[in-house]
Amino acid sequence: MATSKEVKGASAPTVTIKTSKINVQSWYQKVTVTLTNSSDSAVDINHAQICFRASGHPDPWGNIGGTLKGNQPLTLHDEPQGNVDANTITINNSGALLLHPGKSGTLFFSFASTQVPLVMSDFSLKLVGMPEEQEEEDIEQPEEEIKPAPQPEPEKIPEPVSGEGITISASELNRTSWYQRVVFTIANHYSCAIDLNKLNIQFTASAHPDPYSPFAGSALGDQAPILASDGGWPVEKNSITLHNSAEKMLPTGRSATLECYLAATQTPLVFSDLQATLARDPGRQGKIVLSFPSLASELKPMVELLHADGKSQMLTGNWGESLSIDNLAAGQYRVRVLTLQNEVMQLAPVDEMIAVTLLSSADVQYCQVAYQPVVMFASAELMLACSPLTGGEVTAEIWSDDGKCVRTLPLTVGNAAKVETLISGQRYEIRLLSTVINNQIITTPAHAVSFVATTGEACHVSVGFQQTAVDTHGFVNVRATVLGLPEGVGPQRYRLRTRSGQGEFQYVVALQSDSFQQTLPFIVSPGQYSVEVADVSWQGGRWRCEALQPLRLLQATNAITLSFEKSIPLQVRGWPAYLAHGGVTVNAAETTTLYRDVPFSALFKYDGFDGGGDPIPAREMDLNGDGFLDANLLPVHKTVALTRQIEKEAKRAVMPVMVIYTANASGGSALSDLQDNQKLHNHFGNFITQCLTAQSYKDAEHPVPATFVLNPDFLGAIEQEPYGYTVVRQKNSVQVNAQLAAAVRELASLPGFNAPALPVFSDDLYGYVQAINYIVRHFAPDVAFGWQTNVWATGTADWLLRDNADPLAQGNQIADFIQELGVYTGHYIPDFIAFDKFERDCFSPDAIAHYAWNARCWLNYLEMVRQTAKRLSAPAMLWQIPGGHMPTIDEGTSKLTATHFASGGTFFMGDKRIGSNIAAITPDLLNSALNPATYGVSTVGQFLAKDQGYDWGQMQALNLPDYNVFSVLWGGGSTVSITTIHSNGEDGGWLADKMREYYAAPRYFY
């Protein structure tokens, strides 16, 4: 497939635009555009725009060049239009970029497909000054007489209409056809004309409208319809929205049609739930107008409109203004007025529910929303002190004067606990639930402690209690042995707790850390006990006691063993001794400026040029024709220079992280990279070149010059589809030794090359993995590296969404598979394991079908990461984590567009504006639709509610070392990062501000 087209500019020079042959089966390829000036005068190509529609877009960090590239970065813009993108490439030069008469120039770029077969339109060219299709002649107009502005007319209330509304039907469909024409017929049964502009058609099917085939019919507007899908597979919910530049009226009693083609995802075809919605429905002209009082508060009034059919919508108003809820049909509605709350105040409505009846389709009802007086909040700090019982835990209840328990919280003896959002000026009483600690019953004293907290004032409360010795008849003796802790570690405090018919028993005891048996200083109630003890940090290491089974203390004398295991060392060569954060770069010069005032620890960049390891390098990247990438052209040079310039200015170490493919499974099967000897040979040569180049940047200040993340999606794809890779598990299926030896011989002249005595590897997948590890260890011995795997490796990522998710089992399954391949065994073991999520912000159109995670999903993910890393004895990097966040009502889309809404930034970095109150999140996100078949609920708000009050204000990044995580690298080519690379959206500095907050007090490993 190639295109050719003539373009005429302002002074009618003719420029022909041609493209290279397009491989419609390729996920990633080089595209060359050739412009030829057929006119008699030079044409300025500066700021020219190349436009086309395709199922994909130019890769902003791919290989870009050619004689027409200009000396400034291209401006790349892609706008989703259904299943295709409308792409615009703008050429930028510091001055005129002339294409002389009869001459040709080229621009080449890397193109990333979002589906295959690839669909691509003709390319068009727009030159600066190109006239519009029609230009009106300038006609001198007489000066108009200045007249006073007319008085505004009162708003006209539309007359009620009659009729049965509109209906929509579809032509008969062939259930066995993979591709067929469908005709939608819209009939107007109203007593008046209807406007079809912005008509929305929805249906559920195992098919979708083909965006590349023509739409037709009398309902079609003069603008292209907008297609959308919920991303479900094989059955998806489709949407077609018609657009016209003006009203498009359909008279009463008439019908209109829309024709398109349906492309099936499976047969027999499923087609259901066909419906049409008018943007301005004559039968839905009713209004409910809510008036809010004038209040000085940062909180904004929120209401939920409940329809009779069970549907609901969240709406936000403003103080002192009216909120008009339009497009309502006749019927009964309920308006639920939400209680508003933040950390300092609460506003509760006088009437939480307001019933409204619209008597006709044009009825307007007015309602006043009233609120109770503002309630101000205060906080208090509670302390229960009793030295012999220090470390025990008591459950405390806080009761108000009106006899209500307003808070239940655990109190650890000897530790202060802060209680917030107490009503200022109100008296509270503290009551303790009966607890047995070290054979002492702890209860509320005869006169319970009470206190009053006041806004803006510190309130410290000493919690009173009474203790009574428990009857210890029948209790048993316990002797404990502590194993596994290094010599020199001091005593550790242990808490044993159980529940029996008599209630909970706790025993808190400090035990020496040597291996001698010790007798507990008290007898113990018989039962099964869990053990709680803090991790032990000692001389750069960390030890953890994990008692997988409860202790059975049922005999007269019981011997128990408390075993510690040394946790995975989280310190990776060249990285900080605390949890590190990093972002993505395209090696743009502006990166230095963007990161100048933002603390961070790493920048990652894809090495190579075609996004898949360059098994057949482009000629421009292999000037000597040896089949390998030229070392002096590799992106690592710019990435290292960039990070070191930032280091110089910020006085903070920054690690360059290069993402490298030696086998590409991100765009399909990687079998050809292993079985095609030419590709295998070239991959080995490219990788050796990349290793030598990275190693060359080692110096006294950078003993670890770079870090590698290897082969995204490779391990995950093999595990997900194991039968597809059975062939390369066989002996002599991958010519590892021959091709590696050939590549080594041909690269002997490279700077820094040290000829090795090559080991003998098995000629199969297992030997290939070991060979890759060997190449790093020999040719880049000071570079830290790790392989990457995926959350969907076990088959699908949907397991995280389920109520019965088992992250430990998932982690074990992933670890078992990686261990079977031998990736983390042998003589050349990697430094870490990398996990991604899905490189899109999770509530974006590309991710919402399966990756719209709530807090429980993220916690499942971290448990899976922890277990996999533990089994592999390798610390974990979280890579390409979506950095978008969940905006609040006040924020709206002022920082972040809806296409980059995500929970990842909020989960890891915290947002106290939300806390446990998800109603504080913008309704634009809460009302976003989800597929109930996947999520079990129909909106994002409902899915977040399944977290049951999770506190989004906490910064989970501070807990990541507990999950064996040493670093988080944020964002990607289309996903929000710490700062922008423009193709991945912007967040108004939200994540950068969170970096400043975190780096003020980072989480150290030990």
Secondary structure, 3 states (H helix, E strand, C coil): CCCEEEEECCCCCEEEEEECCCCCCCCEEEEEEEEEECCCCCEECCCCEEEEEECEEECCCCCCECCCCCCCCCEEEEEEECCEEEEEEECCCCCCCEECCCCEEEEEEEEEECCCCCCECCCEEECCCCCCCCCCCCCCCCCCCCCCCCCCCCCCCCCCCCEEEEEEEECCCCCCCCEEEEEEEEEEEECCCEECCCCEEEEEECEEECCCCCCECCCCCCEEEEEEECCCCCCEEEEEEEECCCCCEECCCCEEEEEEEEEECCCCCCEEEEEEECCCCHHHCEEEEEECCCCCCCCCCEEEEECCCCCEEEEECCCCCEEEEEEECCEEEEEEECCEECCCEEECECCCEEEEEECCCCCEEEEECCECCCEEEEEEEEECCCHHHCCCEEEEEEEECCCCEEEEEEEECCCEEEEEEEECCCEEEEEECCEEECCEEEECCCCCCEEECCCCCCCEEECCCEEEECCCCCCEEEEEEEECCCCCCCCEEEEEEEEECCEEEEEEEEECCCCCCEECCCCECCEEEEEECCCEEECCEEEEECCCCCEEECCCEEEEEEEEEECCCCCCCCCCCECEEEEECCCCCCHHHHCCCCCCCEEEEECCCCCCCCCCCCHHHCCCCCCCCCHHHCCHHHHHHHHHHHHHHHCCCCEEEEEECCCCCCCCCCHHHHHCHHHHHHHHHHHHHHHHHHHCCCECCECCCCEEEECCCHHHHHHHCHHHHHHHHCCCCCCHHHHHHHHHHHCCCCCCCCCCCCCCCCCCHHHHHHHHHHHHHHHCCCCEEEEEECCCCCCCHHHHHCCCCCHHHHHHHHHHHHHHHCCCCCCCCCCEEEECCCCCCCCCCCCCCCCCCCHHHHHHHHHHHHHHHHHHCCCEEEEEECCCCCCECCCCCCCCCHHHCCCHHHHHHCCCCCCCCHHHECHHHHCCECCHHHHCCCEHHHHHHCCCCCCCCCCHHHHHHHHCEEEEEECECCECCCCCCCCCCCCCCHHHHHHHHHHCCCCECC
